[in-house]
């Protein structure tokens, strides 16, 4: 270790062939899988029909287990012991805490370190890390992996770790070339900078590296404009590790998936039959190296993606990997007077409006009726009356609902969001 970057798809296929056997052997050791894998011929796993005999594993199957059942039935006991625990992602259901062995961590650090080279961050670059530093692993594993990549790292954490005002001061003083964090926090810092008269686009940051939440085109454009930097996104999950990143060729195409470390499939969400290349389906993941304690085999992640090979003619060292493009991630929505309004769709709409600096959206009761209240902060120089009226009309046209628009004093949302890891822009306050 670490794994050398594969130079051909044939080399990747050979790694997958060997490691799929190990993955199934690991799963067979777990009481959870007792009797569920006996019908699979472990010598024929390269045959797609044989591989598909392995059952799909989804979140609900694990959530039905008690803590003791999960640790005693699903998890294995590595000879070298447990190194740390990773909190499961997502915002719904009771989180699980996945044990990781020391071998798991070595491979996980490598999967994160690959991200820097893929997005064009080079040895000698200096990163300001604003990912949360806590029980969710992304922030601290990104920071630790920077050593392998030769990247200097300031472990700032999110606003809950280091106040956002101090983060802006550190960026000005230490002159990082990379800012890393959740896209929502990147916008929060940009809004706070604007409030304080700081031209963030003129700072030293040239690459914004995001992860841990969906990054829409509208949010990407707003980040690029505010930071004056190129924006790259990454993709991972706690069940596996960091799985891929956007390469230097640019956004909008998808993530290069480390297919020598994770065997990925795209299946029909209902039938679990394989989807053709380029068709939208549910992502299924089998970790090939980070399975020493949690033997995930054919994990249904909840992501909807497309997967394709060789779409760019083979340019660059990471073109050996397939491209996965996020089509949709299960997200929240409001239902207001019979109208469904997706949080992601509404957020994209709001961030596409240059006059809006930041916003929050709440469902409230008005005279015993459901109503939607949109509180906004305007960009500097925007006229309040015209902007409020135009926003109300635009919401009506786009979503077929009348919203109450409230103008907030600049900095209100920055102070409100400061205590949160992720800006809570949507809330149901109906009684």
N, C-alpha and C positions, 0 to 999 in steps of 0.2 A: 504494500500500500504506500501511497495512494494509487488508484487505478490510472493507468495511462489513457490518454484520450484515444479512443479507437480511430483507426484511419480508414476503415471500410465497413460497409454494412455486413459483409461476410464475417468480419471479426466480431461484430455485435451479435450476429446470429449464433456464432459458436459459443460466446459467453452465455447467451440466453439458454442455449441447449443444455449447458452444464448446470447452470444455476437454477433452472426450473426444477430439475431433479432434486436439488438440495432444498428448495422451497417446499416441495411436496413432502419430502422426508421429514422436514421440520414440523410441518402441520400434522403429520401422522403421529408425532410424539405427544401431541396435545390431547388430553381427554375430550376436549370440546369436539374434536373431529373424529372421535372413535366411531367406526362403522360407516363414516360418510365418504371415505376415500378408498375403501377396499376394492371397489370395482374398477379403479383406474390403473392401467398398465403403465408403471413408472418408466418403462423402457421405450415408450412410444409418445412421450409428451410433445415431441415436435410435430406430431400429427394434430392438426387443428381440431379434428373431431374427437380425438382422445382427450386433448386438453380441455375441451368444453364439457367433458363429463364431470369435471371438478365443479362443485356447487358454488354459486355466487354467494358472497358474504356481504351483508349490508349492516348499516348502523343499528337497525332495530334488533337484530339478532344479538348484538353485544349489549344493547341497553336493557334487554330482558334479564341479563345476568346481574346478580348482586356483586358487590365488590369482591367478596371471598370467592364466589364462583368464577369471576373473571380471572383473578390472579391464580387460582388453583386449577381451573379447567382449561382456560385459553392460553395463559402465559407459560413459558418454559423457564427453567432455572439454568442459566448459563454457568459454566464451570468457574469463570472469573468473577462472577457476581454482578450485581446491578450498579451501574455508574450513575444514573439519574433517571428522573421521570419527566415525561412530556405530556402536557395537558392536551386533550383532543380539541380540535378546532370547532367552529360553528357556534351559533348563538341559541340553539334550541336543544332541549333535553339536558339530562344530567351529564356533565363532562366525565370522560374517563381519563385516567392517568396511566400512560403507557410506560412500563419499565424499559430502560435501554441498557444494554450491556456495554462494556468498554469497546468491544469490536464494533457494535452498532454505532457508537459515537465517532469512532475513527472514520467509518464510511460516511456518516452523516456530515461530518465536518468537510469531507472532501466534496460531497454533493453541493454544499453551500459555497465552497471555495471556487468551484467551477463557474459559478454565476458571474463573478467579477470579470473573468476573461471573456465570457460570452457577450456581456453587454459592453465591452470595450474599456473596462477599468483595468489599468495596468499597474505592475509593481512600481512603487514610488508615489502612487496616488494617495490622497488623504481623505478618509471618509468620516462624516459626522453621522453617527448612528442614532436615529430617533425612534427606532422600533421599541415597543414596550420591553422593559427588562424585568421579567417576573416569571410566573409559572408557565406561561406560554413560551415555547422555546425559540421562536424566530429571532428575536433580538439578540439574545446572548449567543446563539449558535452562529449567527451571521458575524458577530463581533469576533468570536474565537476563530472562525474560519479565515479571517482576514490575514492571519499570520502565514498560512500556507500560500495565500495569494500574493504576499508581499505588500499588502495595503495597510497603511497606518490607520488606526481606528480610535475615534473618540466615543466612548461609551456613554452617551448622554441619556439615552432612553427617551420615552415619551414625556409629555408634560407632567404626568404623575410622578416621574422620576426626577426630572430637572425642569423647573419652571420655563415656560416658553419664552419669556422675555430674556432669561439668561441664555437660552439656546441661541437666540438671535445674536446676543453679544458674543458668544463663543464662535459662531460662524464668522462674525466680523473680525475677531481677534486671531483665530487659528487658521483662517483662510482655507477650508477644505475644498477639494475639487469634486467631491461626491457628497450628496445628501441622501440618506437612506431612511425610509420610514413608510408608514401606511399613507396612502394617497390623501385620505381625509385629513391627516395631521399635517401633511405638506401644505394643503390649502389653508388650514388653520394658521400655520406659521406665516404664510404669505399674507393673510388678512391682517394678522397682528403687525407685520412689518409695515403694511400700507397705513395702518392706523398711526404708527409711530414715525411716518415719513421716511421709512427706510426703503431704498430702491433695491429689492432683493435680486432683480434681474441683473444688477450691476455687480453682484457679489462674485466670489471666486468659484462657486459651484457650477460645474459644466455638465454633470450627469446627475439626474434624479433617479434613484433606484427604489421601486415600490414592490410590495408584496402584501399578502394576508387579506386582501379584499379586492373585489372586482374593480378594474380600472377601465372606465368607459372612454370613448373617444372625446366626449365633451370635457370630462375631468382631465384627460391627458392634455388637451389643448390649453385649458386654464392653468394647469401646472407649468407647462412649457412657457406660457406667456408671463406668469408671475415670477418664475425662477430664472428665466432666460437661459434655460438648459434643455438638453435632450432628455426625454423621459423613457426609461426602460422598465418593464414589468417582469416579475418572476412568478413561478408557480410551484407550490409544494403543499404537502399535507403532513400532519404529525404521524399518521399511520405509516408513512414511508420515509419522508425526508424532503429536501429540496429537489424537485423533479425536473426543473428546466427554467429557461429564461429566454427573453427576446435577444436575438443576436444583433450585431452591428448593422445588419441590412435594414433595420427599421421597424417601427411599430405597425400594428394593423395586420401583420401576417401570422403571428402566433408565437408559441414558445417552442424552443428546441428542447425536446424531452430526452433526458439521459437514459436512453433505452438499453444501455449496457448495465444500468443499475436498477431499472424498473421495467418490468414487462407490462406493456399497456395494451388494452383492447378497447374498442368502441362497439357497444352492443345496443340493440333495441331496448329502450327502457322498460318495455312491458314483456316482450317475449325472450329477451336476452340472447337473441340470435345476432350474429355478427353483422355490422353495417359495412357497406362498401366504402372505399377510400373517399374522403371528402363529404360523406353524409353525416348529419348530426346524430349523435347517439350518446349513450351514457358511458362515462369513463370507468373502466375496470383496471385495477392496478395490482400487480404482484411484486412486492419488493424482492430483489434478488440478493441483497447483501445486508440489509438492516432488519433481518428477520430472526435474530438470535434469541429473542425473548417473546416477541409477538409475531407468530407465524401467519401473517396475513397472506391468503391465497385468493386471488380473484375478488378483491375488495371493491365493492360498488361505492364510489366516492360521493355520488350525488351531483357531480359536475356533468354538464352536457357540452360535448366538444365535437370538433371534426379532427381527423388525423390524416396526414398525407406525407408521402415520401418524395424527396427529390424535386420539390417545386421550384427551386431556384437555380437549377443547373449545376449545383455542386460548388458554389462559391464559399470559401472560408472554411476553417478547420471544424466548425460546428455544424456544417451542412450535412455531415454524415448522419446526424440525428433527425428523426422525423419531426414534423411541425404539427403541434396541436393548437387549435384555436378555440378559445372559450366561446361557446355559443350562448350560454346562459348558466347562471348559478341560481339555485333556489333562493329567492329573496322575499322579503316581506311585502305586504300590500295593505292599503286601506280600502275599505268598502264604505263609501259615503253616499247615502241615498240611492243605493242600488248600483253605483258606479265603482268598479274596481280600479284603483290607482296604484300601480306598482311603485315601490320606493325607488328602485333603480331608474325607472323611466322618468319619474318626476325629478330626481336628482340630476339626470342628464339634461332635462329641459331647463332647469334653473341655472346650471353651470354653463349652459350655452348662451346665456344672456349677459353681455358685457357689462350692463348697468348694475348687475347684482354682485356684490362682493361676497355675501354669505347669507344663509337662510336657515330657518327651521320650520317644520310643518307639524301641526298638531290637530288632532280631532278633538272637538269640544262640543258641549251641549249649549245651544242657544234657543231659549224658549221651548225646551223639550224636544228640539230637533237636532239631528247631527249636523255639524258644520265643520268646515276645514279652515283653519287659520294659518296663514303663511306670514311669518315674521321675517323681515329682510333688513339687511344693511346694504346701503348703496355705495358704489364706487365713488371715489372722490370726484367732485365736479358734476355729478348727476343731479338733476332737479327732482325733488321729492314728489310733487304733485303729479307731474307727467309720468314718472316711472311707475308710481303706484297704480295709476289708472291703466296704463298700458299692460302692466303685469296681470292685473285682474282680467282684462279682456283676452290676453293670450292664454291664461289658464282656462278660461271659458271655452275658447276655440279648440284648444288642444285636448282637454279632458272632459269637456261637457259638464262642468260643475262650476258654480259660483263660489269663490273663495273670499274670505275676509283677508285683506292685506294690511299688515301692520308694519310701520316703519320704526326701526330701532336705532338708537344712538350708536354710532360707530364704536366698536369694542365690546358691546354687550354680549354678543355670542362668543367672542374670544374668552371673556371671563367665565361664561357659563360652561363652555366646552373644556376649559382648562383641566378640570378635575377628572375628565373621562379619557380612557385610552383611545376610544374611537368617538368622534363627534356624534352625539345623539340627536341627529337632525329630524328624526321622526318619533312622535310620541302620541299615544292614544290617551287622552285625558277625559274621556267621557265618563260620567258617573253612572 
